[in-house]
């Protein structure tokens, strides 16, 4: 393989890894802020792709640049790589059905778990017994069958996805997958120059699209209004209606005595209510309390 190809691919893998991990970190922050049910599954999906990228990089360039280290070390990386792909085979349909708000059920659950186990066992056989072209064809058929199934499911249900963020992620996944599938098939059956695999290119552009969206989201976050209490926080900490009134008056800057006069109760009762609020929420000051009770945008 020409040294130019090796240099290009090392650069591509490094850039893809840097962009993918940055996207993964921002996705963690996005999940913490929005806490959608499907975002935790996206984190697993992105982390799985990142692991596959790293293992593929090690496997490919160890064989190219360090042939002396082939053997059991190469077999170990192959087993780890196929294990990650096996996980993806069962996780991709699981993730796609969660995004469209139709969590998977039987018989799909059994089918894809069986396909995942079968893929891993056959890949182990391929690592032990080399030069089995028919076995490689079966592995490719299993993986692309699941991959294309998830794309079809997302396309068919795309219009029914209510969450705007989920629609963006699904749309990005569909577009990038449709564009890259022909190249991935070409890479699998005909073969690009060694090390010039289609996966790092797919991973790079998919991560780029998600990264741009997350950057745009965080740049355009509006400032939370200071005069509104988040009802979700009230429910989370079991704040009573009377305690809610006191929190609203604290936000207006009233002292404990002024709150007592406003609500026609004693300052001692106000102190007790505030102590209860602090105990429930775990804060120690009015500022911490008001920051905690701001709406999460």
Secondary structure as UniProt FT lines:
FT   HELIX           3..34
FT   TURN            37..38
FT   HELIX           39..65
FT   HELIX           67..69
FT   HELIX           72..99
FT   TURN            100..101
FT   TURN            106..107
FT   HELIX           108..128
FT   HELIX           133..157
FT   HELIX           158..160
FT   HELIX           164..189
FT   TURN            194..195
FT   HELIX           199..219
FT   TURN            226..227
FT   HELIX           231..236
FT   TURN            237..238
FT   HELIX           241..251
FT   TURN            252..253
FT   HELIX           256..263
FT   HELIX           267..281
FT   HELIX           286..292
//
